[in-house]
Structures are given as structure tokens and as C-alpha cells.
Amino acid sequence: MASLLVIGGSGFFGKSILDAFQRNLLDLWGIDSLIIMARHPEELQKNHSQLITSKVKLLKGDITSINELPFANYVIHAAASTDARNYLTSPLEERSNIIAGTLNYCDLAKKFHKKTKIVYVSSGAVYGSQPNNIDRIPEDFNFLDADQLPDSKRDYAYAKRDSEKAIIALGSENSLDVSIARCFAFVGHWLPLNQHFAIGNFINDGLHNRKIKVNTTQKVYRSYMYADDLVEWLMTIAEKSNPSCPIYNVGSDQEILINDLALKIGNLFNQEVDCGPFTSDYIDRYIPDISKAKKELNLNLEYDLIRTIITSVERIRS
């Protein structure tokens, strides 16, 4: 049997992993115990006690400053704020925290996780703005100037780039088993409904019987991986970790125009949708090429786009 440590385990990723663990979706990797590390794990116990069982240990700690870690057979390092508002109000602080957390973990891993399979949760933001002539962005795409990204993503992207370098070095210089998951957009039961995630906002409006409004004046294309697929992909990537640090995109390659997404969710809730006209020629596309993961790891999407949306809405409603 095996243990899994989730660093930064109180957010969407952590809750989705806890949820999957409860439904025995981690049995494939022999996971029989979880360690969830967060700065405020008591909030998980208080607000989501249904996720905390006798096989789950909550560990209070800040990865930027903690000086020891428990051993685990697998580690998913997902510690970083994904709330765009934080990167608008205090971008340098958030950037510094991400890098500090990664560097401190790398130091600790040399001592506590020499025989651990480690996956670092990075982001598709590292690529920079996706060019219009590329439908799906592959892992070997040369990074573009992240200064061209929106303010809410710029420092996050730079921090993830620096963190990736540290994780790669952890493998090549210390022979630890590491990997990187460049994550894109997701949806599921535990997605925040009151942040900057468009799909979460649409679902939240539907739940509260409000008109669903699309504010963008340009074409925005997104794709959404369902939470259960996310957990499976992260664990599979972790299993393949090695000193050469394989890197994989994690997300769905089934794109949808945000306006069409709003209409589909509006139909599910029988709710009116307000989509304004496009007044800008700019196209905002954020779609991963996942052919590498499909080919090398034999991974696929169990949930297609429509099933992802319907299942997410049904679970959130329940």
C-alpha cells in the first residue's frame, strides 16, 4: 500500500483528490492514506468534514517556511493561489510565495523524499499568450514573452517558469523522481463559483436563478477537464516521474467558445443568457495539445465536454 502527500491541499485540487480518494479512485496506485498539507487545514475539517476520514491526516504548514515533511510514496505539489484577484492586488508577493514554496520544497525533498514519486503542478500559463495560428499548444512550444499576458497572469507565469527550473534541477542534480504537470482549465464539484473562472460564474448564476451574462467583447476559447480525469492524470504522471523530469500538459483538447458554454449552461438551468456582440478581432485561446500524454501514458478523457458540464452541475446542485 502507499501514501500520498498533497502540498497545498485545501483548494480545488486538494478537495478533488480527497473526493476521489473517498470514492476509491486512487486504488489503482495503492493509495491507502492521504496527508493533506495546508496553511489552514482546520478550515477543511470545519467546512468539508465529509472529506476527512480516519485515513486522512491533516498537516498544518506553510511550504515556504516549514522545515520538515513526512515521508510519502507520492507527492503532488499544488501549493499556489489560483485566484486572479491576488495577482492583481499583490502580484510580487504571490510570485515570491510560489518560488519560495518550490525552492523550500526542493531542499526538503533531498532529505525527506529521496524515494518518492513527485509531480509538480505547473500551469499552461508558462507558454505565454497562445498564438492564433496554434489551435492546441504542445509541451515543446518555445515560451513567449509573459509580459504580454494579462496582469492577473503575468507574475503567476513567471513564478511557474522559475519553479519548473527548480524541479527539473531537483531531478537532474539529485537523481530524484520528478515530473511536471502543466495544468489548464478544470471543472468539478469543488470549483470555486465566486472567483474569476467563467464556467464557475455561469454555474453560480444558474444556481441562483440569475441571468447568465458574458462580458467579453472578443472571442474566448477554453476547454475543461473534469476533476476525476485531473486526478487520474496527476497520479499517472507522478507514477512516471524520474530524474529526467517528464513534462505533460493536463487538460482537455475539446475547445468551446465561452458564449456557447454560457448557452449550454443556461439550457441546463433553463436560464436566460446575455451574450453581447464581438467588437474586438483579438482571439483569446487557451487550449492544450495532450497528444503526448495520450501516446506516452495511454491517458484519455473519460469525460467529454458535455458530460463534464452536466456532471459538474449535477454534483454541485446536490
N, C-alpha and C positions, 0 to 999 in steps of 0.2 A: 504494500500500500504506500501511498505518497501524500506529501503535504504541499500546499500551495500558499505562498505569501503574496498578498496583493498590497502594494505600496500605493497609497492614495486611494483607499478602498471605500470611501464614503460617497463618491459621486456616481454617475451613470454607469461607468464601467464596473465599479465595485459592487453596486447593487445588482447589476445584471449577472455578474459572476456568482454572487450569493444565491440569487434566484435559480440560476442554472444548477448550482450545487444541490439545492433543495430538491430539485426535480431529477436528480441522478444523471445529469447530462455530463458530469465530469468523471463518471465511472470508467470511461474508455481509457483514461490516463491513471486510473487507480487512486484518484484523489479521495481520501477519507477524512481529511481535516483541512480547514482553512484558517489562515491567520490574516486578519484584516487590520492593516495599519493606517491610522489617520490621526490628524491633529485633534479631532474631537470625536472619537469613536462613541462616546456616550450619547451623541445625538442619534447614531444608528440604533443603539439599544432603546432609546426613548421613543423615537418616531417610527422605527421599522423593526420592531421586536419580532415580527413574524419571520424575518430573515435570519435571526440569530438563534442557533440551536446549540446543543451541547458539543457539537463537532466544530463550532466556530469560536475562535479565540479573538478577542478584540485587543489590539495593541495601541496604546496611546503614544504618539511620537511624531516629530517633525523630521522628515528625511533630510532637511537642510542642516540639522544640528545633532541628530541622535548619534550616539557613539557605539551602539551595538545593535545587532539584529539576530533574531532566532534563525536557526538553520531551517531551510525548506528545500524540498526536491525541485520545486518550480517557483519562480518569481515572476510576477507581472508588475513592472514599474510603471504606474499610471498616475504619478503624482504631478498634477499641474491644474491650475484653474482653466476651465474652458469657457468661462463667462466673459463674453466680449467686452462687457462694461468695465471689467477690471483692467483691461488693456488700454482702455480709453482714459481712465482716471489715474492709473498708476502704472504705466507701461514699463518703465525701467525697473520698478520693484518686482513686477511679475516676471520680467525677463531674468532678473538676477536670481529670483527664487527657483525658477526652473533649472537654471545652470548649476546653482549651488546644490540643489537636491540631487542632481545627476552626479556631480563630482563627488559629493559626500558618499553617495551610494557606491560609486566605483571604488572608493577607498575601503568601505566596509565589506564589499563583495570579495576583495582579495583575502580577507580574513575569515569571513563567515560563510561565503557561498562559493568555495572553490569547486565543489562538486554539484553545483546547482544549474539547472536549465533556466536561463534568464531571457526574458523578452522585454525590450524597452518600447513603450508606447510613444511613438513619434506622431507626425501628422503630415497629411498631404500638403499642408501649408509650406513645407520646406521647399517645394518646387517653385514657389512664386506664382504669379498670375498665369493661369493656363492659357496659352496662345489659342486664338480662334481656329487655327488650322490643325489643331490636335484635338481629336474627339475624346480620346482617353489617354491620360498621361502615364507613361511607363516608369519603372524604377530607374532606368538608365538615362532618364532625361536630365540634361545639364541644368542645374539650378539657375533661375533668373534673379535679377536684382529684386530683393524682397522689399526695397523701398517703394516699389510700385504697388504693393498691396495696400488695402485699406488700413487706416490707423489701428483698427482693432485686431489686425492680424500680423502687422509688421514685426513687432518685437517678439511675439509668440513664435513666428517663423525663424527668426534669427536664433532664439534660445533653443529651439528644437534642432537646428543645424549644429550648433555648438555641442549640444548634448549627444547627438549622434556620433560626432567625432570622438567624444569621450568613451562611449560604449564600444565603438569599433576598436579603440586603443586598448580597452579592458580585455578584449578578446585576443588581439594580436600580440600584445606585450606581456600578457599574464596567462595566456592559454586557458581562459575561462570560456564556458559555453554561453555565447550571447547571440541575440538576434534583434532585429528592429522591425516593428510593425508600423508602417506609415498609414495612419487611420484617416478616413474621410468622414462621411456623414452617416448617422445611425438613427434608428428609432426603435422604441420598445416601451415596455410598461414603465420604466424608471426614467424616461427622458424628461428633463425639466420642461414645464409648459409655460414658464413665465420669463424665459431668457430670450436670447437672440435667434433661437432655432425656429425657422419659419414653420416647419411641419408641426412643432410643438405649439406654436402660437395658433395655428389653424385648428388643431385639435382642441385646444383650450377654448377658443371661441365657440366651437361646436358644442362642447360640453356645457357651456353657459348660455346657450341659445342666443349667441350674438352673431351678427353678420360677419362673415369671414372676408377680410379686406386684404388685398395685395397692394402694397405700397410702391413696389419697384416700377420704374419707368423704362427699364431695359430688360432684355431677355436674360433670365437667370435659369441655368440648368443645374439640377442636382440629382444625386442618386442616393438611395437609402438602403443600408444593410440592416437586417433585423438583429436584435440583440442576441438571440440564440446562435445565429451564424457567427456573429462577432466573437462570442466566447469560444466557439469551436475553432475558429481560425487562430485566435490568440494562443490557444493551447497547442494546436498543431505546429504553429511557428515556434513556440517555446520548445517543443519536443525536438525540433530540427536544429536548435541552437548549437553552435560550435565556434571555435576560436576565429574562424574567418568571417563571422557575423553576417549571415544572410539577411537580406532586406526584402520585405514584401509589402506591397500595397494591400490594404484591408478596407474593403468597401464593396459597393455594388457597381456594376458597369451598366446598369439599366437606367439611363437618364430620363428625366422628365422636366418639362418646363414648369416653373413654380406656379404659374397661372393655372396650368392643367392639374397640378397637385391640389391646389385650393379647390378647384371644381370637384375633384374626386372626393375630397374630404367633406365638402359641402353636401354632396349627394348622400354620403353615409349618414350625415346628421339631418338631412332634409333642411339645410340651412342656406340662406341667400349668400351669394359670393359677389364681391365687388372687385373687378379687375379693371384697372384703368388702362388707357392706351399706352403703347410704347412710344416714347418721344426721344429715345436715345438709340443710336446704332450700336452702342457697346454691348458685347455679349459676355456675360459672366458665367463661365463654365468651370465646374469643379467635379470632374469625373475620373476615376482611376482606371487604368488598364490592369486587370487582375489575371491576365493570361499566365503570368509567371507562377502565381500561387496555384492556379488550376493545373498547370503542367507539372511542376516540380513537387507539389504537395498533395496533388489529387483532390484539391478543395473545390467545392462548388457552392452555389447559393441554394439552400433548401427552400428559402422563401423568395418568391419573385416579388416584384414591386407591389402588385395589387394585394397579394397575400400579406405582405409586410404591413401595409397600411391598415388593412382590415383587422389583422390580428392585434396590432398595436392599439387600435381604437377599442376593440373588444376588451382587451385586458385592462386598459386604463379605465374604461367605463365600469368594470367590475370592481 
